[in-house]
Amino acid sequence: MLAYLAFTAAAAAADVAGALLVVTAHRRGRAPLRYFVAAGAGFMLAAAFVRMLPESAHVPHAFLFVLIGYFGVHLFEHTVAPHFHFGEEVHPEALLAPSAGYLALLGLGVHTLFDGVAIAAGFMIGPALGALISIAVFLHKVPEGFTIASVMLAGGGSRRAAVGAGAVLGALTIVGAVATSFVAEQHVGVALALSAGVTIYVAASDLIPEVNREGGPALAWTVFGGLVLFALADWLLAPLGGH
């Protein structure tokens, strides 16, 4: 099935779009990013709990794999590649060490690799699930590209390096999807369980804290709007099949 490649390519392009956005217009304010992050958090949590977890529940020790995905990325981010917050990254005056951008790229690379795994695994189970996961991934891709480009620039990197970092994240998304397509079907549930853990980590441990730190009822409603968006997409894609 080539459909997953088209969806994965669109998600990968969003990484580059986010990087281009910060390179050309990051000084204009970050309110749109805050709301994008809030909506993405609501949608991603809904996708993980309502679709990804149930679809992987039949796998032996499925929720152990979910925890491995969650805590594996947590451990990686906080030991090998220190995590950076959206709110800090978009301030170019708060310069980071030159290596910070590459460490951030390494950490976010783990996220985006599993983005591709999630998309491909979803399509291997059903078109509807694959499309929903693709939308969930796409929603946080622009902030992801925005993030890595901001860190690169704050570390003294060039505009070309910032856009290139976004392109690397996009390429890793495609690599994850293609690699998953060669995995035996019985292992798809394991891949989806791991991806669910990573998705929950990104939404609950990375994005939601940023929303809470910013505060305000508008952002809270935007998170809820992400849930509504998921419900609407779920209803519209139901005729495609899948559960």
Secondary structure, DSSP 8 states (H G I E B T S, - for coil): --HHHHHHHHHHHHHHHHHHHHHHHGGG-SHHHHHHHHHHHHHHHHHIIIIIHHHHTTSTTHHHHHHHHHHHHHHHHHHTS----HHHHT-TTS---TTHHHHHHHHHHHHHHHHHHHHHHHHHH-HHHHHHHHHHHHHHHHHHHHHHHHHHHHTT--HHHHHHHHHHHHHHHHHHHHHHHTS-GGGHHHHHHHHHHHHHIIIIIIIHHHHHHH--HHHHHHHHHHHHHHHHHHHHHGGG---
